């Protein structure tokens, strides 16, 4: 008889996706942080696994076990590469351990009887994808631009929390939630305004000035399409 745990597979899968995505943001942030240091040789060991985890996390959210296995293998490869490159085995050990435990938990979880989530229209899918991608890019870019412009790398740590918030909002945007689109517009606009007030160079930086415009236009387009369909 197959052993079971007191959680359904949807709960485990979504927990797994959140953890995997959080690790991807952390890896992106660390990749950006070492990009202009003597440890730049470690950049690909952090960036590429981070991209892999970010790409696979949405599939994990919807219960794809193959994606969970791939993420676990990426984590094992990351740990092995770090050991070979630096000799420090403990630095990323938690990543494969946690992801391996979650993979096992999903295999042991009871099947859920929930209905699949209905996505929004094409514009909402594109909007959600761009927000999700930007959350990763923001975590990667922050330590690069902030260290050069604002000094201490600690000033860029907010990008991890911003990335988590944008990643969460992308799911609701994918479902067509207008409020989530407005929240995203507010977050990226606030980021641009605050950074621009600290250093005028950020006003013309497309990494920070572009997203408020793009996301505002997509929000307007989504609202217009929804109104037209409703009539």
C-alpha positions in Angstrom: 0.0 0.0 0.0 1.4 3.4 -1.0 2.3 5.7 1.9 0.4 8.9 2.0 0.9 12.3 3.7 -1.8 14.6 5.1 -1.6 17.0 2.1 -3.1 16.8 -1.4 -0.9 17.0 -4.4 -2.1 20.5 -5.5 -1.1 22.0 -2.1 2.4 20.4 -2.3 2.8 21.4 -6.0 2.0 25.0 -5.3 4.2 25.1 -2.3 6.9 23.5 -4.4 6.4 26.2 -7.1 6.7 29.1 -4.7 9.9 27.7 -3.1 11.4 27.0 -6.5 10.6 30.4 -7.7 12.0 32.0 -4.5 15.2 30.1 -5.1 15.3 31.3 -8.7 15.1 34.9 -7.6 17.8 34.4 -5.0 20.1 32.9 -7.6 19.4 35.7 -10.0 20.1 38.3 -7.3 23.4 36.5 -6.4 24.4 36.3 -10.1 23.9 40.1 -10.4 25.8 40.7 -7.1 28.9 38.8 -8.3 28.9 40.1 -11.8 31.3 42.9 -11.0 33.4 41.2 -8.4 36.4 38.8 -8.2 33.9 36.0 -8.0 32.4 36.7 -11.4 33.4 33.1 -12.5 30.5 31.9 -10.4 28.0 33.9 -12.3 26.9 31.2 -14.8 26.6 28.6 -12.0 23.9 30.9 -10.4 22.3 32.5 -13.5 21.5 29.4 -15.6 20.1 27.3 -12.8 18.1 30.4 -11.7 16.6 30.7 -15.2 15.8 27.0 -15.2 14.0 27.2 -11.9 12.1 30.3 -13.0 11.0 28.7 -16.3 9.9 25.4 -14.7 8.1 26.9 -11.6 4.8 27.6 -13.5 4.7 24.0 -14.7 5.2 22.9 -11.1 2.4 25.1 -9.9 0.0 23.2 -12.2 1.3 19.8 -10.9 3.8 18.7 -13.6 5.9 16.1 -11.9 8.4 16.0 -14.7 9.1 19.7 -14.0 9.7 18.9 -10.3 12.2 16.2 -11.2 14.0 18.5 -13.6 14.2 21.3 -10.9 15.6 18.8 -8.4 18.2 17.6 -11.0 19.1 21.3 -11.7 19.6 21.8 -7.9 21.8 18.8 -7.7 23.8 20.0 -10.7 24.1 23.5 -9.0 25.4 22.0 -5.8 27.9 19.8 -7.7 29.1 22.7 -9.8 29.7 24.9 -6.8 31.6 22.2 -5.0 33.8 21.7 -8.1 34.3 25.5 -8.7 34.8 26.6 -5.1 35.2 23.6 -2.9 32.4 24.8 -0.6 29.8 22.1 -0.4 27.5 23.7 2.2 26.6 27.0 0.5 23.8 25.7 -1.7 23.2 22.4 0.0 19.7 23.4 1.2 18.5 23.9 -2.4 18.6 20.2 -3.6 17.6 19.0 -0.1 14.5 21.1 0.1 13.5 20.5 -3.5 14.1 16.8 -3.2 11.9 16.6 -0.1 9.1 18.4 -1.9 9.4 16.1 -4.9 9.1 13.1 -2.6 6.1 14.7 -0.8 4.3 15.3 -4.1 4.8 11.6 -5.0 3.3 10.6 -1.6 0.5 13.2 -1.5 -3.1 12.2 -2.1 -4.7 13.2 -5.4 -6.8 16.4 -5.3 -10.2 16.6 -6.9 -10.0 20.3 -7.8 -10.9 21.6 -11.2 -8.2 23.2 -13.4 -7.9 27.0 -13.3 -9.4 28.8 -16.2 -7.0 31.3 -17.7 -7.8 34.8 -19.0 -7.6 35.9 -22.6 -4.5 36.2 -24.9 -3.6 39.7 -23.7 -3.7 38.6 -20.1 -1.5 35.6 -20.8 1.1 37.9 -22.5 0.8 40.4 -19.7 1.3 37.8 -17.0 4.3 36.3 -18.8 6.0 39.7 -19.1 5.3 40.5 -15.4 6.7 37.1 -14.4 9.8 37.6 -16.6 10.4 41.1 -15.3 10.3 39.9 -11.7 13.3 37.7 -12.5 15.0 40.5 -14.5 14.5 43.0 -11.6 16.2 40.7 -9.1 19.1 40.2 -11.5 19.5 43.8 -12.5 19.1 45.4 -9.0 22.5 44.6 -7.5 24.2 45.6 -10.8 22.6 49.0 -11.3 22.2 49.8 -7.6 25.8 49.0 -6.6 27.1 51.2 -9.5 24.7 54.1 -8.9 23.7 54.0 -5.2 26.7 52.4 -3.5 26.2 49.5 -1.1 24.6 46.3 -2.6 22.3 46.1 0.4 20.2 48.9 -1.2 19.2 46.4 -3.9 17.8 43.7 -1.6 14.3 45.1 -1.9 14.3 43.6 -5.4 13.8 40.1 -3.9 10.6 41.2 -2.3 9.5 43.0 -5.4 10.2 39.9 -7.4 8.1 37.8 -5.1 5.2 40.3 -5.3 5.3 40.5 -9.1 5.5 36.8 -9.4 2.4 36.4 -7.3 0.6 39.1 -9.2 1.4 37.4 -12.5 -0.8 34.4 -11.5 -3.8 36.6 -10.9 -3.1 38.6 -14.1 -3.1 35.3 -16.0 -6.6 34.7 -14.6 -7.7 38.2 -15.8 -7.7 40.0 -12.4 -7.6 43.8 -13.2 -6.7 44.7 -9.6 -3.5 42.7 -9.9 -2.6 44.6 -13.1 -3.1 47.9 -11.2 -1.0 46.6 -8.3 1.8 45.8 -10.7 1.6 49.2 -12.4 1.8 50.8 -9.0 4.8 48.7 -7.9 7.0 49.2 -10.9 6.1 52.9 -11.1 7.0 53.4 -7.5 10.3 51.6 -8.0 11.1 53.9 -10.9 10.1 57.1 -9.1 12.1 56.2 -5.9 15.2 55.3 -7.8 14.9 58.3 -10.1 14.7 60.6 -7.0 17.9 59.0 -5.6 19.8 59.2 -8.9 18.6 61.0 -12.0 20.3 58.4 -14.2 17.5 56.0 -13.4 14.9 58.3 -15.2 16.3 57.3 -18.6 17.2 53.7 -17.6 14.9 51.5 -19.8 15.1 48.6 -17.3 13.1 50.8 -14.9 11.3 53.4 -17.1 10.0 50.9 -19.6 7.9 48.5 -17.5 5.5 51.2 -16.1 4.6 52.2 -19.6 4.3 48.7 -21.0 2.3 47.3 -18.1 0.0 50.4 -18.1 -0.7 49.9 -21.8 -1.4 46.2 -21.3 -3.7 47.0 -18.4 -5.7 49.4 -20.6 -5.8 46.9 -23.4 -7.1 44.2 -21.1 -9.8 46.4 -19.7 -10.9 47.6 -23.2 -11.1 44.0 -24.4 -13.1 42.9 -21.4 -15.5 45.8 -21.9 -16.0 44.9 -25.6 -16.6 41.3 -24.8 -19.1 42.2 -22.2 -21.2 44.2 -24.7 
